[in-house]
Amino acid sequence: MFATRQITRVLLDGLYKNFSFNRPPSSSSSFRSGFFSFSIMPYTIVERGSQYSADYRVYIHDENGPVSPLHDIPLVVDADKKIFNMVVEVPRWTNAKMEITMKEILNPIKQDVKKGKPRFVANCFPHHGYIWNYGALPQTWENPEHLDDGTGCKGDNDPIDVLEIGYRVAKRGEILQVKILGTVALIDEGETDWKLLAIDVNDPLADQINDVSDVEKQFPGLLKASVEWFKIYKIPDGKPENQFAFNGEAKSAAFAHKIVDEVHGFWKALVSKEIDAKGISCVNTTLDGNSFKIPIDEANDVVNKSPEYSAPQPLEPIVDKWHYVHLK
Protein backbone atom coordinates (compact mmCIF):
# COMPACT_ATOMS: atom_id res chain seq x y z
CA MET A 1 0.00 0.00 0.00
CA PHE A 2 2.77 2.40 0.91
CA ALA A 3 4.48 1.90 -2.45
CA THR A 4 1.65 3.65 -4.26
CA ARG A 5 0.59 6.07 -1.61
CA GLN A 6 1.29 9.80 -1.54
CA ILE A 7 0.67 11.36 1.85
CA THR A 8 -0.58 14.90 2.13
CA ARG A 9 -1.19 16.24 5.60
CA VAL A 10 -3.06 19.44 6.27
CA LEU A 11 -0.95 21.44 8.68
CA LEU A 12 -1.80 23.97 11.31
CA ASP A 13 -4.22 21.64 13.06
CA GLY A 14 -2.80 22.80 16.33
CA LEU A 15 -3.53 26.37 15.29
CA TYR A 16 -7.08 25.70 14.17
CA LYS A 17 -8.05 23.77 17.28
CA ASN A 18 -7.60 26.93 19.32
CA PHE A 19 -10.39 28.63 17.38
CA SER A 20 -14.05 27.93 16.66
CA PHE A 21 -13.68 26.53 13.15
CA ASN A 22 -15.45 23.39 12.05
CA ARG A 23 -12.94 23.06 9.20
CA PRO A 24 -9.86 24.89 7.94
CA PRO A 25 -10.68 27.70 5.51
CA SER A 26 -10.05 27.09 1.82
CA SER A 27 -8.15 30.33 1.36
CA SER A 28 -6.23 32.81 3.46
CA SER A 29 -8.11 33.75 6.62
CA SER A 30 -7.79 36.27 9.41
CA PHE A 31 -6.99 35.22 12.96
CA ARG A 32 -6.76 37.15 16.17
CA SER A 33 -4.58 36.02 19.07
CA GLY A 34 -4.21 38.32 22.06
CA PHE A 35 -2.23 41.33 20.95
CA PHE A 36 -2.46 41.18 17.15
CA SER A 37 -4.33 39.92 14.14
CA PHE A 38 -2.95 38.54 10.88
CA SER A 39 -3.84 36.65 7.75
CA ILE A 40 -2.45 33.22 7.02
CA MET A 41 -2.58 30.99 3.98
CA PRO A 42 -3.03 27.28 4.72
CA TYR A 43 -0.05 25.16 3.75
CA THR A 44 0.16 21.40 3.33
CA ILE A 45 3.03 18.99 3.05
CA VAL A 46 3.61 16.18 0.59
CA GLU A 47 5.99 13.46 1.73
CA ARG A 48 7.93 11.52 -0.87
CA GLY A 49 10.36 8.65 -0.57
CA SER A 50 10.98 6.66 2.60
CA GLN A 51 11.53 8.51 5.87
CA TYR A 52 15.01 7.99 7.37
CA SER A 53 16.43 7.25 3.93
CA ALA A 54 18.39 9.37 1.46
CA ASP A 55 15.40 9.74 -0.89
CA TYR A 56 12.97 11.17 1.70
CA ARG A 57 11.63 14.63 0.85
CA VAL A 58 8.98 16.93 2.30
CA TYR A 59 7.51 19.34 -0.26
CA ILE A 60 5.45 22.33 0.81
CA HIS A 61 2.24 23.27 -1.04
CA ASP A 62 -0.01 26.30 -0.82
CA GLU A 63 -3.56 26.33 -2.16
CA ASN A 64 -2.26 26.53 -5.75
CA GLY A 65 0.45 23.89 -5.69
CA PRO A 66 4.11 23.37 -4.78
CA VAL A 67 6.13 26.23 -3.31
CA SER A 68 9.69 26.63 -2.14
CA PRO A 69 9.93 27.03 1.66
CA LEU A 70 13.05 29.09 1.06
CA HIS A 71 11.71 31.49 -1.56
CA ASP A 72 7.90 31.43 -1.77
CA ILE A 73 6.74 31.60 1.83
CA PRO A 74 6.78 35.25 2.91
CA LEU A 75 9.20 36.20 5.64
CA VAL A 76 6.92 38.80 7.20
CA VAL A 77 3.39 38.14 8.43
CA ASP A 78 2.83 41.50 10.15
CA ALA A 79 5.53 44.15 9.75
CA ASP A 80 4.12 46.47 12.42
CA LYS A 81 3.93 43.71 15.03
CA LYS A 82 7.16 42.08 13.81
CA ILE A 83 5.59 38.68 13.25
CA PHE A 84 7.41 36.27 10.97
CA ASN A 85 6.79 32.92 9.31
CA MET A 86 8.94 30.01 10.43
CA VAL A 87 9.39 26.70 8.61
CA VAL A 88 9.67 23.80 11.06
CA GLU A 89 12.37 21.34 10.02
CA VAL A 90 12.83 19.33 13.24
CA PRO A 91 10.03 18.94 15.80
CA ARG A 92 11.05 19.09 19.45
CA TRP A 93 12.31 15.82 21.02
CA THR A 94 13.22 14.30 17.64
CA ASN A 95 16.79 13.98 16.39
CA ALA A 96 16.62 13.22 12.67
CA LYS A 97 18.65 16.10 11.18
CA MET A 98 16.09 17.43 8.70
CA GLU A 99 16.79 20.65 6.79
CA ILE A 100 15.71 22.74 3.83
CA THR A 101 17.91 21.60 0.98
CA MET A 102 19.53 24.50 -0.82
CA LYS A 103 20.50 22.92 -4.14
CA GLU A 104 17.36 21.01 -5.15
CA ILE A 105 14.50 22.53 -7.11
CA LEU A 106 11.75 23.75 -4.74
CA ASN A 107 14.13 23.32 -1.77
CA PRO A 108 12.29 20.41 -0.11
CA ILE A 109 13.08 19.38 3.45
CA LYS A 110 15.29 16.31 3.56
CA GLN A 111 17.48 14.48 6.07
CA ASP A 112 21.12 15.45 6.12
CA VAL A 113 23.46 12.64 5.07
CA LYS A 114 26.74 11.85 6.80
CA LYS A 115 29.15 9.22 5.46
CA GLY A 116 26.40 7.96 3.18
CA LYS A 117 23.86 7.51 5.97
CA PRO A 118 21.00 9.75 7.14
CA ARG A 119 22.20 11.87 10.02
CA PHE A 120 20.80 11.83 13.54
CA VAL A 121 21.89 14.32 16.17
CA ALA A 122 23.34 12.62 19.23
CA ASN A 123 21.36 12.67 22.46
CA CYS A 124 23.68 14.37 24.95
CA PHE A 125 22.50 13.78 28.50
CA PRO A 126 20.17 15.13 29.82
CA HIS A 127 18.84 16.21 26.41
CA HIS A 128 16.97 13.98 24.00
CA GLY A 129 16.93 15.22 20.43
CA TYR A 130 16.28 18.88 19.81
CA ILE A 131 14.97 20.75 22.84
CA TRP A 132 12.91 23.24 20.81
CA ASN A 133 11.00 23.18 17.55
CA TYR A 134 13.88 23.84 15.19
CA GLY A 135 13.60 25.44 11.79
CA ALA A 136 14.35 28.48 9.67
CA LEU A 137 12.95 31.80 8.50
CA PRO A 138 12.00 31.78 4.81
CA GLN A 139 13.46 34.38 2.46
CA THR A 140 16.68 34.63 4.46
CA TRP A 141 20.26 33.59 3.63
CA GLU A 142 23.45 33.79 5.64
CA ASN A 143 25.87 34.94 2.96
CA PRO A 144 29.11 32.89 3.07
CA GLU A 145 31.00 35.82 1.56
CA HIS A 146 29.91 38.30 4.23
CA LEU A 147 32.25 38.79 7.18
CA ASP A 148 30.19 39.70 10.22
CA ASP A 149 31.65 42.56 12.25
CA GLY A 150 30.42 41.15 15.56
CA THR A 151 31.43 37.52 15.14
CA GLY A 152 34.45 37.88 12.87
CA CYS A 153 33.22 34.94 10.77
CA LYS A 154 31.38 34.55 7.47
CA GLY A 155 27.87 33.17 7.07
CA ASP A 156 27.02 29.47 6.83
CA ASN A 157 25.23 29.53 3.44
CA ASP A 158 21.83 28.57 4.87
CA PRO A 159 18.60 30.33 5.85
CA ILE A 160 18.76 31.70 9.38
CA ASP A 161 17.88 29.16 12.09
CA VAL A 162 15.08 29.51 14.63
CA LEU A 163 14.57 27.90 18.03
CA GLU A 164 10.85 28.02 18.79
CA ILE A 165 10.29 27.61 22.53
CA GLY A 166 6.51 27.33 22.85
CA TYR A 167 4.82 24.43 24.64
CA ARG A 168 3.42 22.63 21.58
CA VAL A 169 5.48 20.10 19.63
CA ALA A 170 5.15 21.21 16.02
CA LYS A 171 5.13 19.06 12.89
CA ARG A 172 7.82 18.74 10.27
CA GLY A 173 7.02 21.16 7.45
CA GLU A 174 4.58 23.18 9.53
CA ILE A 175 4.58 26.94 9.03
CA LEU A 176 4.42 28.76 12.36
CA GLN A 177 3.90 32.44 12.99
CA VAL A 178 6.47 33.58 15.52
CA LYS A 179 7.84 36.64 17.22
CA ILE A 180 11.56 36.90 17.68
CA LEU A 181 12.88 37.29 21.21
CA GLY A 182 16.62 37.46 20.69
CA THR A 183 19.55 35.56 19.22
CA VAL A 184 22.78 33.80 20.04
CA ALA A 185 25.73 33.58 17.65
CA LEU A 186 27.04 30.05 17.28
CA ILE A 187 30.43 29.71 15.63
CA ASP A 188 30.08 26.35 13.90
CA GLU A 189 33.30 25.10 12.32
CA GLY A 190 34.44 28.66 11.72
CA GLU A 191 31.14 29.97 10.33
CA THR A 192 28.62 32.38 11.82
CA ASP A 193 25.43 30.43 12.48
CA TRP A 194 22.84 32.71 14.08
CA LYS A 195 20.23 30.99 16.23
CA LEU A 196 17.11 33.09 16.69
CA LEU A 197 15.01 32.59 19.81
CA ALA A 198 11.31 32.80 19.04
CA ILE A 199 7.88 31.80 20.28
CA ASP A 200 4.74 30.77 18.42
CA VAL A 201 2.36 33.72 18.67
CA ASN A 202 -0.46 31.33 19.57
CA ASP A 203 1.37 30.01 22.62
CA PRO A 204 -0.43 30.89 25.88
CA LEU A 205 2.68 32.74 27.13
CA ALA A 206 3.38 34.64 23.91
CA ASP A 207 1.88 37.90 25.17
CA GLN A 208 4.19 37.85 28.19
CA ILE A 209 7.45 37.17 26.34
CA ASN A 210 8.99 39.90 24.21
CA ASP A 211 12.75 39.76 24.84
CA VAL A 212 15.52 37.53 26.16
CA SER A 213 14.99 38.73 29.73
CA ASP A 214 11.42 37.45 29.54
CA VAL A 215 12.68 34.07 28.35
CA GLU A 216 14.77 33.62 31.49
CA LYS A 217 11.84 34.74 33.63
CA GLN A 218 9.26 32.42 32.10
CA PHE A 219 11.57 29.55 31.07
CA PRO A 220 14.31 29.53 33.72
CA GLY A 221 17.37 27.60 32.58
CA LEU A 222 16.37 27.31 28.93
CA LEU A 223 18.89 29.85 27.60
CA LYS A 224 21.74 28.15 29.46
CA ALA A 225 20.59 24.72 28.29
CA SER A 226 20.33 25.94 24.69
CA VAL A 227 23.90 27.22 24.66
CA GLU A 228 25.10 23.99 26.26
CA TRP A 229 23.20 21.93 23.69
CA PHE A 230 24.98 23.59 20.78
CA LYS A 231 28.36 23.41 22.51
CA ILE A 232 28.24 19.67 22.97
CA TYR A 233 26.00 18.15 20.30
CA LYS A 234 28.83 17.31 17.91
CA ILE A 235 31.26 15.99 20.54
CA PRO A 236 29.93 12.38 20.31
CA ASP A 237 30.83 12.53 16.60
CA GLY A 238 34.45 13.23 17.48
CA LYS A 239 34.32 16.97 16.85
CA PRO A 240 35.45 19.68 19.25
CA GLU A 241 33.15 21.76 21.41
CA ASN A 242 31.39 24.50 19.45
CA GLN A 243 32.08 28.09 20.35
CA PHE A 244 29.87 31.17 20.59
CA ALA A 245 30.51 34.80 19.81
CA PHE A 246 29.77 37.31 22.59
CA ASN A 247 30.71 34.63 25.17
CA GLY A 248 27.41 32.88 24.52
CA GLU A 249 25.40 35.93 25.58
CA ALA A 250 21.91 36.08 24.13
CA LYS A 251 21.39 39.35 22.30
CA SER A 252 18.14 41.32 22.47
CA ALA A 253 15.12 41.19 20.21
CA ALA A 254 16.11 44.54 18.68
CA PHE A 255 19.56 43.16 17.85
CA ALA A 256 18.01 40.01 16.37
CA HIS A 257 15.66 42.02 14.15
CA LYS A 258 18.65 43.81 12.64
CA ILE A 259 20.21 40.44 11.83
CA VAL A 260 16.96 39.29 10.22
CA ASP A 261 16.84 42.44 8.09
CA GLU A 262 20.43 41.79 7.02
CA VAL A 263 19.95 38.16 6.01
CA HIS A 264 16.70 39.02 4.24
CA GLY A 265 18.68 41.55 2.22
CA PHE A 266 21.21 38.86 1.31
CA TRP A 267 18.34 36.65 0.12
CA LYS A 268 16.97 39.44 -2.06
CA ALA A 269 20.39 39.84 -3.65
CA LEU A 270 20.52 36.09 -4.22
CA VAL A 271 17.21 35.76 -6.05
CA SER A 272 17.78 38.94 -8.06
CA LYS A 273 21.13 37.58 -9.31
CA GLU A 274 23.13 40.35 -7.67
CA ILE A 275 25.09 37.55 -5.99
CA ASP A 276 26.27 34.33 -7.61
CA ALA A 277 24.05 31.55 -6.27
CA LYS A 278 26.84 28.97 -6.67
CA GLY A 279 24.49 26.03 -6.98
CA ILE A 280 21.69 27.23 -4.71
CA SER A 281 18.33 26.65 -6.37
CA CYS A 282 16.35 29.88 -6.60
CA VAL A 283 13.44 28.25 -8.43
CA ASN A 284 10.09 29.50 -7.14
CA THR A 285 6.43 29.55 -8.14
CA THR A 286 5.15 32.85 -6.72
CA LEU A 287 7.72 35.64 -7.15
CA ASP A 288 6.26 37.70 -9.98
CA GLY A 289 8.83 39.19 -12.32
CA ASN A 290 11.55 36.90 -11.04
CA SER A 291 13.61 35.05 -13.65
CA PHE A 292 13.63 31.85 -11.58
CA LYS A 293 9.83 31.53 -11.42
CA ILE A 294 8.34 28.37 -12.98
CA PRO A 295 4.72 27.40 -13.75
CA ILE A 296 2.77 25.33 -11.25
CA ASP A 297 2.48 22.38 -13.64
CA GLU A 298 6.26 22.28 -13.96
CA ALA A 299 6.58 22.36 -10.18
CA ASN A 300 4.07 19.51 -9.89
CA ASP A 301 6.21 17.49 -12.30
CA VAL A 302 9.21 17.96 -10.01
CA VAL A 303 7.27 16.54 -7.06
CA ASN A 304 5.64 13.73 -9.03
CA LYS A 305 8.96 12.54 -10.48
CA SER A 306 10.43 12.04 -7.00
CA PRO A 307 10.13 8.57 -5.40
CA GLU A 308 6.65 7.77 -4.16
CA TYR A 309 6.02 7.77 -0.44
CA SER A 310 6.73 4.45 1.24
CA ALA A 311 7.07 3.02 4.73
CA PRO A 312 9.77 4.61 6.92
CA GLN A 313 13.05 2.77 7.29
CA PRO A 314 13.62 1.02 10.63
CA LEU A 315 15.73 2.95 13.11
CA GLU A 316 18.81 1.41 14.66
CA PRO A 317 18.75 1.35 18.50
CA ILE A 318 21.92 3.47 18.58
CA VAL A 319 19.80 6.46 17.55
CA ASP A 320 18.34 6.59 21.07
CA LYS A 321 21.64 6.23 22.89
CA TRP A 322 22.37 8.81 25.58
CA HIS A 323 25.87 10.24 25.40
CA TYR A 324 27.49 11.58 28.57
CA VAL A 325 29.59 14.58 27.63
CA HIS A 326 31.80 16.66 29.90
CA LEU A 327 32.85 20.17 28.91
CA LYS A 328 36.43 21.18 29.60
C-alpha positions as CSV (number, residue, x, y, z in Angstrom):
1,M,0.0,0.0,0.0
2,F,2.8,2.4,0.9
3,A,4.5,1.9,-2.4
4,T,1.6,3.6,-4.3
5,R,0.6,6.1,-1.6
6,Q,1.3,9.8,-1.5
7,I,0.7,11.4,1.8
8,T,-0.6,14.9,2.1
9,R,-1.2,16.2,5.6
10,V,-3.1,19.4,6.3
11,L,-0.9,21.4,8.7
12,L,-1.8,24.0,11.3
13,D,-4.2,21.6,13.1
14,G,-2.8,22.8,16.3
15,L,-3.5,26.4,15.3
16,Y,-7.1,25.7,14.2
17,K,-8.1,23.8,17.3
18,N,-7.6,26.9,19.3
19,F,-10.4,28.6,17.4
20,S,-14.1,27.9,16.7
21,F,-13.7,26.5,13.2
22,N,-15.4,23.4,12.0
23,R,-12.9,23.1,9.2
24,P,-9.9,24.9,7.9
25,P,-10.7,27.7,5.5
26,S,-10.1,27.1,1.8
27,S,-8.1,30.3,1.4
28,S,-6.2,32.8,3.5
29,S,-8.1,33.8,6.6
30,S,-7.8,36.3,9.4
31,F,-7.0,35.2,13.0
32,R,-6.8,37.1,16.2
33,S,-4.6,36.0,19.1
34,G,-4.2,38.3,22.1
35,F,-2.2,41.3,21.0
36,F,-2.5,41.2,17.1
37,S,-4.3,39.9,14.1
38,F,-3.0,38.5,10.9
39,S,-3.8,36.6,7.7
40,I,-2.5,33.2,7.0
41,M,-2.6,31.0,4.0
42,P,-3.0,27.3,4.7
43,Y,0.0,25.2,3.7
44,T,0.2,21.4,3.3
45,I,3.0,19.0,3.1
46,V,3.6,16.2,0.6
47,E,6.0,13.5,1.7
48,R,7.9,11.5,-0.9
49,G,10.4,8.7,-0.6
50,S,11.0,6.7,2.6
51,Q,11.5,8.5,5.9
52,Y,15.0,8.0,7.4
53,S,16.4,7.2,3.9
54,A,18.4,9.4,1.5
55,D,15.4,9.7,-0.9
56,Y,13.0,11.2,1.7
57,R,11.6,14.6,0.9
58,V,9.0,16.9,2.3
59,Y,7.5,19.3,-0.3
60,I,5.4,22.3,0.8
61,H,2.2,23.3,-1.0
62,D,0.0,26.3,-0.8
63,E,-3.6,26.3,-2.2
64,N,-2.3,26.5,-5.7
65,G,0.4,23.9,-5.7
66,P,4.1,23.4,-4.8
67,V,6.1,26.2,-3.3
68,S,9.7,26.6,-2.1
69,P,9.9,27.0,1.7
70,L,13.0,29.1,1.1
71,H,11.7,31.5,-1.6
72,D,7.9,31.4,-1.8
73,I,6.7,31.6,1.8
74,P,6.8,35.3,2.9
75,L,9.2,36.2,5.6
76,V,6.9,38.8,7.2
77,V,3.4,38.1,8.4
78,D,2.8,41.5,10.1
79,A,5.5,44.1,9.7
80,D,4.1,46.5,12.4
81,K,3.9,43.7,15.0
82,K,7.2,42.1,13.8
83,I,5.6,38.7,13.3
84,F,7.4,36.3,11.0
85,N,6.8,32.9,9.3
86,M,8.9,30.0,10.4
87,V,9.4,26.7,8.6
88,V,9.7,23.8,11.1
89,E,12.4,21.3,10.0
90,V,12.8,19.3,13.2
91,P,10.0,18.9,15.8
92,R,11.0,19.1,19.5
93,W,12.3,15.8,21.0
94,T,13.2,14.3,17.6
95,N,16.8,14.0,16.4
96,A,16.6,13.2,12.7
97,K,18.6,16.1,11.2
98,M,16.1,17.4,8.7
99,E,16.8,20.6,6.8
100,I,15.7,22.7,3.8
101,T,17.9,21.6,1.0
102,M,19.5,24.5,-0.8
103,K,20.5,22.9,-4.1
104,E,17.4,21.0,-5.2
105,I,14.5,22.5,-7.1
106,L,11.8,23.8,-4.7
107,N,14.1,23.3,-1.8
108,P,12.3,20.4,-0.1
109,I,13.1,19.4,3.5
110,K,15.3,16.3,3.6
111,Q,17.5,14.5,6.1
112,D,21.1,15.5,6.1
113,V,23.5,12.6,5.1
114,K,26.7,11.9,6.8
115,K,29.1,9.2,5.5
116,G,26.4,8.0,3.2
117,K,23.9,7.5,6.0
118,P,21.0,9.7,7.1
119,R,22.2,11.9,10.0
120,F,20.8,11.8,13.5
121,V,21.9,14.3,16.2
122,A,23.3,12.6,19.2
123,N,21.4,12.7,22.5
124,C,23.7,14.4,24.9
125,F,22.5,13.8,28.5
126,P,20.2,15.1,29.8
127,H,18.8,16.2,26.4
128,H,17.0,14.0,24.0
129,G,16.9,15.2,20.4
130,Y,16.3,18.9,19.8
131,I,15.0,20.8,22.8
132,W,12.9,23.2,20.8
133,N,11.0,23.2,17.6
134,Y,13.9,23.8,15.2
135,G,13.6,25.4,11.8
136,A,14.3,28.5,9.7
137,L,13.0,31.8,8.5
138,P,12.0,31.8,4.8
139,Q,13.5,34.4,2.5
140,T,16.7,34.6,4.5
141,W,20.3,33.6,3.6
142,E,23.4,33.8,5.6
143,N,25.9,34.9,3.0
144,P,29.1,32.9,3.1
145,E,31.0,35.8,1.6
146,H,29.9,38.3,4.2
147,L,32.2,38.8,7.2
148,D,30.2,39.7,10.2
149,D,31.6,42.6,12.2
150,G,30.4,41.2,15.6
151,T,31.4,37.5,15.1
152,G,34.4,37.9,12.9
153,C,33.2,34.9,10.8
154,K,31.4,34.5,7.5
155,G,27.9,33.2,7.1
156,D,27.0,29.5,6.8
157,N,25.2,29.5,3.4
158,D,21.8,28.6,4.9
159,P,18.6,30.3,5.8
160,I,18.8,31.7,9.4
161,D,17.9,29.2,12.1
162,V,15.1,29.5,14.6
163,L,14.6,27.9,18.0
164,E,10.9,28.0,18.8
165,I,10.3,27.6,22.5
166,G,6.5,27.3,22.9
167,Y,4.8,24.4,24.6
168,R,3.4,22.6,21.6
169,V,5.5,20.1,19.6
170,A,5.2,21.2,16.0
171,K,5.1,19.1,12.9
172,R,7.8,18.7,10.3
173,G,7.0,21.2,7.4
174,E,4.6,23.2,9.5
175,I,4.6,26.9,9.0
176,L,4.4,28.8,12.4
177,Q,3.9,32.4,13.0
178,V,6.5,33.6,15.5
179,K,7.8,36.6,17.2
180,I,11.6,36.9,17.7
181,L,12.9,37.3,21.2
182,G,16.6,37.5,20.7
183,T,19.5,35.6,19.2
184,V,22.8,33.8,20.0
185,A,25.7,33.6,17.6
186,L,27.0,30.1,17.3
187,I,30.4,29.7,15.6
188,D,30.1,26.3,13.9
189,E,33.3,25.1,12.3
190,G,34.4,28.7,11.7
191,E,31.1,30.0,10.3
192,T,28.6,32.4,11.8
193,D,25.4,30.4,12.5
194,W,22.8,32.7,14.1
195,K,20.2,31.0,16.2
196,L,17.1,33.1,16.7
197,L,15.0,32.6,19.8
198,A,11.3,32.8,19.0
199,I,7.9,31.8,20.3
200,D,4.7,30.8,18.4
201,V,2.4,33.7,18.7
202,N,-0.5,31.3,19.6
203,D,1.4,30.0,22.6
204,P,-0.4,30.9,25.9
205,L,2.7,32.7,27.1
206,A,3.4,34.6,23.9
207,D,1.9,37.9,25.2
208,Q,4.2,37.9,28.2
209,I,7.4,37.2,26.3
210,N,9.0,39.9,24.2
211,D,12.7,39.8,24.8
212,V,15.5,37.5,26.2
213,S,15.0,38.7,29.7
214,D,11.4,37.4,29.5
215,V,12.7,34.1,28.3
216,E,14.8,33.6,31.5
217,K,11.8,34.7,33.6
218,Q,9.3,32.4,32.1
219,F,11.6,29.6,31.1
220,P,14.3,29.5,33.7
221,G,17.4,27.6,32.6
222,L,16.4,27.3,28.9
223,L,18.9,29.8,27.6
224,K,21.7,28.1,29.5
225,A,20.6,24.7,28.3
226,S,20.3,25.9,24.7
227,V,23.9,27.2,24.7
228,E,25.1,24.0,26.3
229,W,23.2,21.9,23.7
230,F,25.0,23.6,20.8
231,K,28.4,23.4,22.5
232,I,28.2,19.7,23.0
233,Y,26.0,18.2,20.3
234,K,28.8,17.3,17.9
235,I,31.3,16.0,20.5
236,P,29.9,12.4,20.3
237,D,30.8,12.5,16.6
238,G,34.5,13.2,17.5
239,K,34.3,17.0,16.8
240,P,35.5,19.7,19.2
241,E,33.2,21.8,21.4
242,N,31.4,24.5,19.4
243,Q,32.1,28.1,20.3
244,F,29.9,31.2,20.6
245,A,30.5,34.8,19.8
246,F,29.8,37.3,22.6
247,N,30.7,34.6,25.2
248,G,27.4,32.9,24.5
249,E,25.4,35.9,25.6
250,A,21.9,36.1,24.1
251,K,21.4,39.4,22.3
252,S,18.1,41.3,22.5
253,A,15.1,41.2,20.2
254,A,16.1,44.5,18.7
255,F,19.6,43.2,17.9
256,A,18.0,40.0,16.4
257,H,15.7,42.0,14.2
258,K,18.7,43.8,12.6
259,I,20.2,40.4,11.8
260,V,17.0,39.3,10.2
261,D,16.8,42.4,8.1
262,E,20.4,41.8,7.0
263,V,19.9,38.2,6.0
264,H,16.7,39.0,4.2
265,G,18.7,41.6,2.2
266,F,21.2,38.9,1.3
267,W,18.3,36.7,0.1
268,K,17.0,39.4,-2.1
269,A,20.4,39.8,-3.7
270,L,20.5,36.1,-4.2
271,V,17.2,35.8,-6.1
272,S,17.8,38.9,-8.1
273,K,21.1,37.6,-9.3
274,E,23.1,40.3,-7.7
275,I,25.1,37.5,-6.0
276,D,26.3,34.3,-7.6
277,A,24.0,31.5,-6.3
278,K,26.8,29.0,-6.7
279,G,24.5,26.0,-7.0
280,I,21.7,27.2,-4.7
281,S,18.3,26.7,-6.4
282,C,16.3,29.9,-6.6
283,V,13.4,28.3,-8.4
284,N,10.1,29.5,-7.1
285,T,6.4,29.5,-8.1
286,T,5.1,32.9,-6.7
287,L,7.7,35.6,-7.1
288,D,6.3,37.7,-10.0
289,G,8.8,39.2,-12.3
290,N,11.6,36.9,-11.0
291,S,13.6,35.1,-13.7
292,F,13.6,31.8,-11.6
293,K,9.8,31.5,-11.4
294,I,8.3,28.4,-13.0
295,P,4.7,27.4,-13.8
296,I,2.8,25.3,-11.2
297,D,2.5,22.4,-13.6
298,E,6.3,22.3,-14.0
299,A,6.6,22.4,-10.2
300,N,4.1,19.5,-9.9
301,D,6.2,17.5,-12.3
302,V,9.2,18.0,-10.0
303,V,7.3,16.5,-7.1
304,N,5.6,13.7,-9.0
305,K,9.0,12.5,-10.5
306,S,10.4,12.0,-7.0
307,P,10.1,8.6,-5.4
308,E,6.6,7.8,-4.2
309,Y,6.0,7.8,-0.4
310,S,6.7,4.4,1.2
311,A,7.1,3.0,4.7
312,P,9.8,4.6,6.9
313,Q,13.1,2.8,7.3
314,P,13.6,1.0,10.6
315,L,15.7,3.0,13.1
316,E,18.8,1.4,14.7
317,P,18.7,1.4,18.5
318,I,21.9,3.5,18.6
319,V,19.8,6.5,17.5
320,D,18.3,6.6,21.1
321,K,21.6,6.2,22.9
322,W,22.4,8.8,25.6
323,H,25.9,10.2,25.4
324,Y,27.5,11.6,28.6
325,V,29.6,14.6,27.6
326,H,31.8,16.7,29.9
327,L,32.8,20.2,28.9
328,K,36.4,21.2,29.6
